[in-house]
Structure formats: C-alpha cells, structure tokens
C-alpha cells in the first residue's frame, strides 16, 4: 500500500490501529502521521513507540496524506471538521472511527464530495484481532471501500455492512469485548472465592474462550447444538446452564446489546444536532 495515512486524533483506538498496521507491515512507519489538538507529549509517545511521524501542524499533515482517519472524540467532530475542511482536496479519503456519527453528517459538515468510509473497529486491533465493520458514504466507490477494507484487515476481521445496521453492530462487535471481559471478571471472582491459584486458572479460562471461539468458527453446528453436545442430562454443565437460565442470562445479554444499540443511536442524535 503506497498511500500516506494521517490520524487526526491520537487516543487509544488510533494507537490500536497504528499498532496493528505497523506490526503487520501493511504500510511503512513513514507512511503514517499522527496529530492532535495540542498534546505534544502524546504524539512523542506514539512517535517513540511506533516510529511514525507526528506533527501539530494540521495543514502539513493533511497536505502530506492520502487517507485521513478521524480519530478524535465524537463530541469534537464539528470543531475538527471546521478546522480541516478548507484544507481538503476532493481526492483525499476520509475514514471515520467515530461511534454514533453517520457518513451523511460528516458529508454535510464538510460540504465537499470527498469519499467517506465509516469504520468501527474494537480495541483488539492492538493485537491484530479486531472485529471491524465498514460502511460507505455517498461519494465512496467500491474501490475506496476495498482500499480501506484492505487497510483494516491488518488489524483483524473486516465485514462491509449497511450503514443503518451500524448501531447494532457497534453493540455486538465494537463494545463486545467489554461484555466478554465482564463475564471473565465473574469467573475470576469464583476463582478467588474458591482459593484457586490464579496463575493456573487464567490460562485455562483464556484457552476455554479461544477453544469455544475456534469451534464456533470451524463447526457447521449452531451455538445451540454445540452447547447441547456438551450438556449431559443430570451433569455439571446442565446444572450450570439451568442456573444461568433461572437468572435469565440470555435475556440479560440481549438487553445489554439492545441498550448499547439504543445508546449508539442516542449519541448520534446528540452529536449530530
């Protein structure tokens, strides 16, 4: 990939993607440049860690770049666009990482015909294992989407979706890792309560999750069938499943995803006022 990529914003998600891209050598470190509003210390940290270029001069950053990745906080989008839109030429691709901000809103704020591609990775990008959804704006061609998809493949799995589905997929994949971590937190509490050795328990818990994920990926069976295959009548697994059912575990998970989806919609309404 020959394009120069600029990150406008240097937070945790920007770093996760920079880490994934540099580790997988999709682009050279000298093809990546990062900027933010005023935090020179943060930029120097990224420069020292990943050997990328950084600058506080947005004009310089934009002029040098082919792809601009919007990685600031969603609440700052209007100010950020106001600062950069006069510096854009229409050949530059705009990539948004902003939860709850539609491509249509960004297009409206820019008042240009720049191609916009919206991307929702998760923090597993840091180790090249993100589940990333991608959708395109009005002026983004299939070629633009393919280019960004190739870029994001460096940090994990990518799926192109319709924009109207982005809120639900943000809940499912964008926020999803936190929900899995939350379940493991409960398992850690069990380990502690039983006085088990944490150094022994952790690799067992991690491998159990990895193994279940690998089975879901490799097997033609549904999750329900896979569960039933290891749930012997009267056994320990059945007793555990029955307890989860009594506590409405599946209903809680669905409610969690529904509320996260609703919040994504609420944030869009809030930020796009």
ABEGO torsion letter per residue (X at the ends): XABBBBBBEABAAAAAAAAAAAAAGABBAAABBBBBAABAAAAAAAAAAAGBBBBABAAAAAAABABBBBABBAAAAAAAAAAAAAABBAABBBBBABBGBBAAAAAAAAGBABBBBBBBBBAAAAAGABBBBBBBBAABBAAAAAAAAAAAAAAEBBBBBBAAAAAAAAAAAAAAAAAAAAAAAAAAAAAAAAGBBAAAAAAAAAAAAAAAAAAAAABABBAAAAAAAABBBGBAAAAAAAAAAAAGAAAAAAAAAAAAAAAAAAAAAAAAX
